[in-house]
Amino acid sequence: MEIKYRNIGTNKWQLQKTSQMKVEAVFYAKKEMLEDLSGDLSLEQLTEAASLPEVISPVIGMPDIHEGFGLPIGGVMATNGLISVGAVGMDINCGVRLLTSQIPYDPKEITDEKLRLLINKIIREIPIGVGGKRRSLPPEINFENICLNGAQAVVKSGFGTQNDLTAIEEGGKLAGARMEAITPRAIKRSRREIGTLGSGNHFIEIQKLEKIYDKELADKWGLFEGQLCVMVHSGSRALGHQTCTDYTEIFWQLEDKYKIQVPRKGLAALPIETKEGQDYFAAMAASVNFAFANRQLMTHFIRQCFEDVFGSLTSHFSPLTLLYDVCHNVAKWEPFTSAKCKVQSAKLLIHRKGATRALPAGHPLLPEKFKETGQPAIVPGSMGTASYVLVGTSQASETFFSVNHGAGRKMSRTEAIRTIGREEFESSMANVIHNLPYQKVVDEAPGAYKDIDLVVETLVEAGITKKVAKLIPLAVIKGD
């Protein structure tokens, strides 16, 4: 299916409307990135999402857009009460948090040996990889409690501080979770996965803050050039994956009952007021909370390891402070006002799949500490490349206050394994300490991803975001 589009603004493209589409579909990309879109179904998936009932115009593709299950990864879709499992995705609340230290990077102090020691200590504390589970959980950690209360339950159990909760989207807890909405298989698969990293594009990365672009904001957020930081990227593990799998099947079987026409199974959707719609939202919220708790518990162990290795440099202050924790892969009710949005409802159900919020200063959903600055939007690159801290502008209303969640794949995992050789991989990772050899993580090589600098500049040039800081990797932990 050939998808035609035209330029309608700086780095902004509108898809030609088909007879099935009920609303417009747009995507953001610099011209040199357009070729990356020709090899997958991401634009076709945008047109299919735009054909769903109760969808608000436009359906949006972020600069990191690539083919996914249902809505493309890097997709944003707002509805007037329709909830789609595939528009949230498999890894519910896959998200990123940035931990900052007060330690300036000095290669004489932050040696390769110390960085290797740090990642080895972290790996001993945090299970990684497919099926990674904890042999035993701290007695204070209760599975049901974390599903219902997220990071708040972990902090209350002594693994973090109240200041952490002020720097997590939703305060670390999405309301509406119910245990009875989670399927038995999802519970069985995930009970021992709290505090584990997972595999794929998830990582724990030791970074150096390379460049400040907005000194006023950076100062307010405690960022400085040369700063040693830690970034954590993980999600809800098997709980989110199984919830997506189970509810996709449930929704798909009810298509005729509720008279909802969906182009394909991956976009299975129902009105949220139905029992099944309510159940999915409750199970999704539990998965969101699990992921917040997961990153919080990992943060506890990372802090311990960091202090063990760099304690002599952190004697007068807390070693790692949470700047912010952003959520990907979720559907949430949010207030929205725009001249282009002609909906009677005061709130829209905004699905972000491979996208994250970028709330500007003054937005009503901001926590108090970010009211004057806007919320940090954390955008990781691929393994071995830079990551960014951004902030949304008022113009971000045209993306429902959303920004891309990363670099975005330009190769499938199979293609990466087939085409990226050892020499290319080792060259791209020459300056980064990593825990796994080429054959274990070639599918995550930098060459399998889009250029993070181009991806970030796309929305900066469009006026939707501003760059605050750039970070580069020193050492990275991946799971296989």
C-alpha positions as semicolon CSV with decimal commas, in nm:
position;residue;x (nm);y (nm);z (nm)
1;M;0,000;0,000;0,000
2;E;0,159;0,324;-0,117
3;I;0,117;0,606;0,136
4;K;0,137;0,956;-0,005
5;Y;0,204;1,265;0,205
6;R;0,278;1,634;0,170
7;N;0,473;1,889;0,369
8;I;0,253;2,121;0,580
9;G;0,511;2,284;0,808
10;T;0,864;2,264;0,942
11;N;0,945;1,891;0,949
12;K;0,571;1,819;0,951
13;W;0,398;1,595;0,694
14;Q;0,032;1,512;0,638
15;L;-0,079;1,177;0,497
16;Q;-0,317;1,179;0,204
17;K;-0,658;1,095;0,344
18;T;-0,817;0,768;0,235
19;S;-1,187;0,686;0,226
20;Q;-1,153;0,483;0,547
21;M;-0,981;0,757;0,748
22;K;-1,210;0,954;0,979
23;V;-0,944;1,204;1,087
24;E;-0,613;1,343;0,963
25;A;-0,279;1,172;1,024
26;V;0,051;1,359;1,043
27;F;0,410;1,273;1,123
28;Y;0,728;1,466;1,200
29;A;1,058;1,401;1,024
30;K;1,344;1,589;0,866
31;K;1,372;1,532;0,491
32;E;1,683;1,319;0,528
33;M;1,485;1,081;0,754
34;L;1,203;1,010;0,508
35;E;1,383;0,719;0,344
36;D;1,378;0,530;0,677
37;L;0,998;0,520;0,656
38;S;0,984;0,338;0,323
39;G;1,084;-0,001;0,456
40;D;0,812;-0,069;0,711
41;L;0,437;-0,033;0,771
42;S;0,447;0,257;1,018
43;L;0,268;0,510;0,793
44;E;0,009;0,251;0,693
45;Q;-0,049;0,185;1,062
46;L;-0,107;0,558;1,117
47;T;-0,377;0,557;0,846
48;E;-0,545;0,257;1,010
49;A;-0,547;0,428;1,350
50;A;-0,704;0,734;1,186
51;S;-0,992;0,513;1,070
52;L;-1,101;0,415;1,422
53;P;-1,423;0,561;1,566
54;E;-1,404;0,835;1,833
55;V;-1,048;0,927;1,736
56;I;-0,956;1,295;1,762
57;S;-0,769;1,460;1,474
58;P;-0,484;1,419;1,414
59;V;-0,322;1,082;1,477
60;I;0,048;1,162;1,512
61;G;0,377;0,995;1,429
62;M;0,681;1,110;1,624
63;P;1,028;1,143;1,462
64;D;1,127;0,800;1,598
65;I;0,828;0,629;1,435
66;H;0,868;0,266;1,326
67;E;0,645;-0,034;1,273
68;G;0,481;-0,179;1,583
69;F;0,185;-0,392;1,688
70;G;-0,127;-0,192;1,598
71;L;-0,030;0,173;1,638
72;P;0,328;0,229;1,525
73;I;0,592;0,281;1,791
74;G;0,629;0,655;1,811
75;G;0,252;0,699;1,775
76;V;0,016;0,933;1,959
77;M;-0,361;0,891;1,941
78;A;-0,627;1,082;2,135
79;T;-0,985;0,960;2,159
80;N;-1,316;1,065;2,303
81;G;-1,345;0,751;2,516
82;L;-1,225;0,468;2,289
83;I;-0,940;0,264;2,441
84;S;-0,709;0,055;2,224
85;V;-0,480;-0,214;2,365
86;G;-0,243;-0,196;2,067
87;A;-0,223;0,182;2,088
88;V;-0,069;0,138;2,434
89;G;0,153;-0,154;2,343
90;M;0,322;-0,457;2,492
91;D;0,562;-0,304;2,742
92;I;0,318;-0,091;2,939
93;N;0,496;0,203;3,104
94;C;0,827;0,127;2,952
95;G;0,991;0,444;3,080
96;V;1,310;0,632;3,157
97;R;1,445;0,800;3,467
98;L;1,757;1,014;3,501
99;L;1,957;1,010;3,823
100;T;2,206;1,292;3,874
101;S;2,510;1,311;4,100
102;Q;2,715;1,609;4,216
103;I;3,032;1,443;4,088
104;P;3,210;1,609;3,793
105;Y;3,357;1,360;3,548
106;D;3,732;1,334;3,584
107;P;3,895;1,042;3,400
108;K;4,159;1,023;3,673
109;E;3,886;0,959;3,931
110;I;3,615;0,798;3,717
111;T;3,843;0,536;3,566
112;D;3,744;0,252;3,333
113;E;3,824;0,011;3,615
114;K;3,581;0,186;3,849
115;L;3,312;0,196;3,582
116;R;3,353;-0,177;3,520
117;L;3,339;-0,236;3,894
118;L;3,018;-0,031;3,914
119;I;2,836;-0,216;3,635
120;N;2,948;-0,553;3,775
121;K;2,813;-0,460;4,119
122;I;2,483;-0,347;3,967
123;I;2,448;-0,671;3,770
124;R;2,496;-0,870;4,090
125;E;2,212;-0,676;4,253
126;I;1,972;-0,642;3,958
127;P;1,876;-0,946;3,746
128;I;1,897;-0,871;3,373
129;G;1,784;-1,038;3,052
130;V;1,483;-1,236;2,931
131;G;1,313;-1,407;3,224
132;G;1,536;-1,234;3,477
133;K;1,380;-1,282;3,822
134;R;1,481;-1,216;4,179
135;R;1,553;-1,524;4,389
136;S;1,388;-1,350;4,681
137;L;1,214;-1,019;4,732
138;P;1,273;-0,787;5,025
139;P;1,009;-0,886;5,284
140;E;0,864;-0,535;5,274
141;I;0,777;-0,567;4,903
142;N;0,425;-0,695;4,836
143;F;0,321;-0,770;4,478
144;E;-0,039;-0,657;4,519
145;N;0,067;-0,337;4,692
146;I;0,303;-0,235;4,413
147;C;0,040;-0,309;4,146
148;L;-0,207;-0,085;4,327
149;N;0,029;0,186;4,455
150;G;0,337;0,179;4,234
151;A;0,652;0,361;4,342
152;Q;0,464;0,496;4,642
153;A;0,454;0,143;4,789
154;V;0,827;0,097;4,730
155;V;0,918;0,428;4,892
156;K;0,688;0,359;5,186
157;S;0,874;0,030;5,233
158;G;1,201;0,219;5,271
159;F;1,343;0,202;4,919
160;G;1,358;0,569;4,826
161;T;1,244;0,910;4,949
162;Q;0,941;1,135;4,928
163;N;1,151;1,360;4,703
164;D;1,167;1,073;4,455
165;L;0,788;1,067;4,430
166;T;0,774;1,438;4,344
167;A;0,993;1,363;4,042
168;I;0,790;1,074;3,895
169;E;0,508;1,115;3,644
170;E;0,173;1,071;3,824
171;G;0,363;1,080;4,153
172;G;0,460;0,718;4,083
173;K;0,102;0,586;4,091
174;L;-0,166;0,577;3,823
175;A;-0,511;0,563;3,983
176;G;-0,766;0,300;3,886
177;A;-0,569;-0,024;3,921
178;R;-0,760;-0,336;4,030
179;M;-0,602;-0,676;4,095
180;E;-0,906;-0,872;3,976
181;A;-0,865;-0,717;3,631
182;I;-0,520;-0,875;3,585
183;T;-0,533;-1,221;3,428
184;P;-0,396;-1,515;3,631
185;R;-0,126;-1,583;3,370
186;A;-0,005;-1,221;3,386
187;I;0,024;-1,243;3,764
188;K;0,202;-1,579;3,751
189;R;0,461;-1,455;3,501
190;S;0,547;-1,135;3,687
191;R;0,547;-1,200;4,061
192;R;0,926;-1,220;4,092
193;E;1,020;-0,966;3,826
194;I;1,002;-0,653;4,041
195;G;1,344;-0,486;4,050
196;T;1,471;-0,646;3,726
197;L;1,593;-0,485;3,404
198;G;1,473;-0,707;3,121
199;S;1,618;-0,715;2,770
200;G;1,573;-0,555;2,428
201;N;1,622;-0,180;2,434
202;H;1,617;-0,163;2,815
203;F;1,937;-0,052;2,983
204;I;2,115;0,099;3,281
205;E;2,367;0,353;3,157
206;I;2,640;0,553;3,331
207;Q;2,663;0,887;3,152
208;K;2,849;1,215;3,140
209;L;2,652;1,533;3,081
210;E;2,833;1,657;2,773
211;K;2,661;1,987;2,690
212;I;2,415;2,239;2,835
213;Y;2,191;2,424;2,588
214;D;1,965;2,613;2,830
215;K;2,169;2,721;3,133
216;E;1,877;2,880;3,319
217;L;1,672;2,559;3,308
218;A;1,977;2,342;3,370
219;D;2,062;2,540;3,683
220;K;1,708;2,503;3,814
221;W;1,721;2,128;3,753
222;G;2,067;2,087;3,907
223;L;2,241;1,999;3,580
224;F;2,597;2,099;3,488
225;E;2,849;2,010;3,219
226;G;3,069;1,715;3,312
227;Q;2,811;1,581;3,559
228;L;2,814;1,207;3,625
229;C;2,463;1,064;3,580
230;V;2,279;0,731;3,559
231;M;1,989;0,662;3,321
232;V;1,749;0,370;3,370
233;H;1,521;0,241;3,094
234;S;1,282;-0,042;3,180
235;G;0,913;-0,122;3,211
236;S;0,647;-0,359;3,340
237;R;0,820;-0,673;3,212
238;A;0,595;-0,980;3,170
239;L;0,300;-0,816;3,345
240;G;0,257;-0,557;3,071
241;H;0,331;-0,798;2,788
242;Q;0,080;-1,057;2,907
243;T;-0,182;-0,791;2,980
244;C;-0,152;-0,664;2,623
245;T;-0,168;-1,017;2,480
246;D;-0,469;-1,122;2,688
247;Y;-0,677;-0,808;2,641
248;T;-0,606;-0,787;2,268
249;E;-0,774;-1,126;2,237
250;I;-1,061;-1,026;2,468
251;F;-1,128;-0,702;2,278
252;W;-1,100;-0,868;1,936
253;Q;-1,361;-1,130;2,025
254;L;-1,605;-0,855;2,126
255;E;-1,581;-0,650;1,807
256;D;-1,924;-0,761;1,682
257;K;-2,093;-0,736;2,021
258;Y;-2,006;-0,369;2,056
259;K;-2,021;-0,297;1,681
260;I;-1,667;-0,155;1,671
261;Q;-1,496;-0,189;1,334
262;V;-1,117;-0,220;1,369
263;P;-0,883;-0,253;1,068
264;R;-0,669;-0,523;1,230
265;K;-0,631;-0,718;1,552
266;G;-0,335;-0,509;1,666
267;L;-0,565;-0,207;1,706
268;A;-0,836;-0,393;1,899
269;A;-1,042;-0,128;2,077
270;L;-1,359;-0,083;2,282
271;P;-1,545;0,206;2,443
272;I;-1,386;0,260;2,782
273;E;-1,727;0,263;2,952
274;T;-1,776;-0,107;2,869
275;K;-1,692;-0,362;3,139
276;E;-1,404;-0,496;2,933
277;G;-1,277;-0,145;2,861
278;Q;-1,283;-0,066;3,233
279;D;-1,109;-0,395;3,312
280;Y;-0,833;-0,329;3,061
281;F;-0,774;0,021;3,197
282;A;-0,749;-0,125;3,550
283;A;-0,503;-0,395;3,440
284;M;-0,305;-0,139;3,240
285;A;-0,289;0,091;3,546
286;A;-0,159;-0,200;3,755
287;S;0,111;-0,260;3,493
288;V;0,196;0,112;3,493
289;N;0,232;0,099;3,870
290;F;0,445;-0,215;3,855
291;A;0,682;-0,039;3,614
292;F;0,712;0,271;3,834
293;A;0,785;0,043;4,130
294;N;1,030;-0,159;3,921
295;R;1,240;0,145;3,832
296;Q;1,220;0,271;4,191
297;L;1,350;-0,054;4,339
298;M;1,630;-0,070;4,080
299;T;1,718;0,287;4,174
300;H;1,763;0,178;4,537
301;F;2,017;-0,086;4,437
302;I;2,192;0,145;4,190
303;R;2,232;0,405;4,463
304;Q;2,390;0,147;4,692
305;C;2,633;0,031;4,423
306;F;2,715;0,387;4,320
307;E;2,799;0,481;4,677
308;D;3,011;0,167;4,720
309;V;3,224;0,264;4,421
310;F;3,224;0,644;4,443
311;G;3,151;0,696;4,813
312;S;3,475;0,883;4,869
313;L;3,353;1,147;4,621
314;T;3,004;1,180;4,774
315;S;3,074;1,218;5,144
316;H;2,879;1,542;5,195
317;F;2,564;1,481;4,989
318;S;2,326;1,217;4,859
319;P;2,503;1,041;4,571
320;L;2,215;1,022;4,323
321;T;1,909;1,248;4,292
322;L;1,612;1,163;4,070
323;L;1,561;1,440;3,814
324;Y;1,248;1,286;3,661
325;D;1,085;0,957;3,556
326;V;0,884;0,964;3,233
327;C;0,628;0,710;3,118
328;H;0,588;0,559;2,769
329;N;0,321;0,319;2,645
330;V;0,011;0,427;2,831
331;A;-0,340;0,569;2,786
332;K;-0,445;0,847;3,025
333;W;-0,726;1,098;3,060
334;E;-0,580;1,446;3,021
335;P;-0,734;1,793;2,994
336;F;-0,685;1,946;2,654
337;T;-0,774;2,277;2,495
338;S;-0,698;2,368;2,136
339;A;-0,878;2,557;1,863
340;K;-0,829;2,252;1,640
341;C;-0,980;2,011;1,889
342;K;-1,358;2,040;1,862
343;V;-1,461;1,795;2,131
344;Q;-1,724;1,858;2,397
345;S;-1,543;1,648;2,658
346;A;-1,315;1,841;2,894
347;K;-1,069;1,552;2,880
348;L;-0,928;1,327;2,611
349;L;-0,799;0,972;2,645
350;I;-0,448;1,014;2,509
351;H;-0,259;0,702;2,400
352;R;0,118;0,740;2,377
353;K;0,302;0,440;2,236
354;G;0,674;0,496;2,217
355;A;0,609;0,858;2,305
356;T;0,619;1,056;2,626
357;R;0,469;1,372;2,771
358;A;0,645;1,705;2,725
359;L;0,441;1,939;2,944
360;P;0,548;2,305;2,918
361;A;0,561;2,557;3,200
362;G;0,219;2,631;3,347
363;H;0,050;2,311;3,231
364;P;-0,217;2,202;3,484
365;L;-0,081;1,846;3,512
366;L;0,267;1,952;3,621
367;P;0,384;1,866;3,973
368;E;0,450;2,173;4,183
369;K;0,829;2,159;4,149
370;F;0,805;2,189;3,768
371;K;0,522;2,445;3,739
372;E;0,757;2,728;3,644
373;T;0,996;2,532;3,422
374;G;0,795;2,262;3,254
375;Q;0,867;1,892;3,293
376;P;1,198;1,733;3,189
377;A;1,139;1,512;2,884
378;I;1,411;1,245;2,882
379;V;1,497;1,101;2,542
380;P;1,753;0,820;2,536
381;G;1,953;0,739;2,228
382;S;2,057;0,393;2,115
383;M;2,325;0,186;2,281
384;G;2,648;0,383;2,243
385;T;2,496;0,716;2,134
386;A;2,388;1,036;2,306
387;S;2,072;1,098;2,509
388;Y;1,890;1,428;2,564
389;V;1,695;1,619;2,824
390;L;1,430;1,836;2,657
391;V;1,137;2,053;2,761
392;G;0,813;2,108;2,575
393;T;0,691;2,446;2,451
394;S;0,337;2,581;2,429
395;Q;0,340;2,473;2,064
396;A;0,355;2,111;2,185
397;S;-0,026;2,133;2,203
398;E;-0,023;2,021;1,838
399;T;0,121;1,684;1,947
400;F;-0,108;1,661;2,252
401;F;0,200;1,770;2,452
402;S;0,401;1,469;2,339
403;V;0,758;1,406;2,226
404;N;0,942;1,103;2,090
405;H;1,067;0,852;2,346
406;G;1,400;0,767;2,187
407;A;1,591;0,732;1,861
408;G;1,363;0,472;1,701
409;R;1,468;0,163;1,509
410;K;1,556;0,181;1,140
411;M;1,630;-0,192;1,120
412;S;1,438;-0,487;1,254
413;R;1,629;-0,709;1,496
414;T;1,660;-0,977;1,229
415;E;1,801;-0,729;0,977
416;A;2,047;-0,590;1,232
417;I;2,178;-0,938;1,312
418;R;2,212;-1,012;0,940
419;T;2,378;-0,687;0,830
420;I;2,579;-0,537;1,119
421;G;2,921;-0,697;1,139
422;R;3,147;-0,731;1,441
423;E;3,385;-0,462;1,317
424;E;3,104;-0,206;1,273
425;F;2,962;-0,289;1,615
426;E;3,295;-0,267;1,795
427;S;3,380;0,059;1,621
428;S;3,047;0,214;1,728
429;M;3,102;0,099;2,088
430;A;3,473;0,177;2,108
431;N;3,435;0,446;2,374
432;V;3,166;0,275;2,582
433;I;3,219;0,000;2,839
434;H;2,951;-0,267;2,795
435;N;2,866;-0,591;2,968
436;L;2,770;-0,816;2,675
437;P;2,967;-0,925;2,366
438;Y;2,879;-0,851;2,004
439;Q;2,682;-1,170;1,938
440;K;2,454;-1,105;2,238
441;V;2,355;-0,746;2,155
442;V;2,419;-0,686;1,785
443;D;2,043;-0,632;1,738
444;E;2,079;-0,331;1,971
445;A;2,382;-0,184;1,791
446;P;2,377;0,192;1,725
447;G;2,359;0,117;1,352
448;A;2,017;-0,042;1,398
449;Y;1,871;0,291;1,515
450;K;1,799;0,630;1,363
451;D;2,037;0,918;1,426
452;I;1,932;1,054;1,768
453;D;2,061;1,403;1,681
454;L;1,836;1,423;1,373
455;V;1,542;1,282;1,567
456;V;1,577;1,540;1,843
457;E;1,635;1,831;1,604
458;T;1,312;1,743;1,419
459;L;1,084;1,870;1,697
460;V;1,326;2,140;1,811
461;E;1,317;2,296;1,463
462;A;0,938;2,256;1,457
463;G;0,919;2,465;1,778
464;I;0,764;2,185;1,985
465;T;1,059;2,119;2,216
466;K;1,376;2,289;2,338
467;K;1,704;2,117;2,416
468;V;1,827;2,151;2,774
469;A;2,117;1,905;2,793
470;K;2,300;1,630;2,606
471;L;2,449;1,324;2,775
472;I;2,695;1,068;2,638
473;P;2,742;0,708;2,759
474;L;3,045;0,595;2,956
475;A;2,925;0,242;3,043
476;V;2,606;0,051;2,966
477;I;2,432;-0,259;3,102
478;K;2,208;-0,454;2,864
479;G;2,018;-0,780;2,906
480;D;2,013;-1,060;2,648
